[in-house]
Amino acid sequence: MSKPIAAISAAELAAVQAVFFDIDDTFSGGGGQHRITAQAYDALWKLSKAGIKVVPVTGRPAGWCDMITRMWPVTAVVGENGAFYSYLDHAKKPAKLVKKYLETPRVRASNALKLRKLHTAVLKAFPGAKTPSDQHYREFDLAIDYCEEVARWPDARVQKLMQFCEARGAIAKLSSIHVNTWFGRYDKLTCVRRILSQLFQIDFQNVVYIGDSPNDEPFFERLPFSVGVANVRGFLGKMKYAPAYITEAEAGFGFAEFAERLLRSRT
């Protein structure tokens, strides 16, 4: 059973070298709106300035991740549910954006063809289904909007869509706003493992993950230290594994709440 973040031990906080976090409804949102709050963005800056590695882990598009890597105070970014990670190489002058893919160009091309066919099949099988307005900026992932810019789908229809994609050999994951589906032998957790070994040279004992929905569940299962923002409670009935701790506040306010707890332990 998840505990409140007040129960986090000093030893757990002291071990943290890197904070990995979901964006939608974890870092963004709060107070009845979906944008990133001033409190959450300020917390991100404070974590970065404290020397803590900060890495968004998102299903959002490659185009968004390019901007986030360049403009946010982050160490790296995991994009499109683990298809790649990117970071700025500050050893180069000027700093150069580096993008590391988890699969070869040949495999990516083959998967892209299968994804186009799946897209056609989904639109035929689910009348009225729509991709989100950010689909044009995606490279590897087909997203179907079930509540962000459309009327919320019934849970049964969402589950049917996921089963439809999986029956055709795709991976399907549920976020707080989209069903994300793709072909490939990777996910968010796989990509985070790659960052830890290739870029950071640290292990799970020195990491905390913050999330809010079923596509964060692999982290809740595998990491010894995980946190859910309060709105994760709405998904607990759909998940086998819950976060170790849950904040009192929702979404971006919950992110800021945990960041304050972590930073306070360093003073």
Secondary structure, DSSP 8 states (H G I E B T S, - for coil): --EEGGG--HHHHHH--EEEE--TTTTS-BTTB-S--HHHHHHHHHHHHTT-EEEEB-SS-HHHHHHHHHHSS-S-EEEGGGTEEEEEETTSSS-EEEEEESS-HHHHHHHHHHHHHHHHHHHHHSTT----TTGGG-SS-EEEESSSSS----HHHHHHHHHHHHHTT-EEEE-SSEEEEE-SS--HHHHHHHHIIIII---GGGEEEEE-SGGGHHHHHH-SSEEE-GGGGGGGGG-SS--SEE-SS-HHHHHHHHHHHHHHTT-
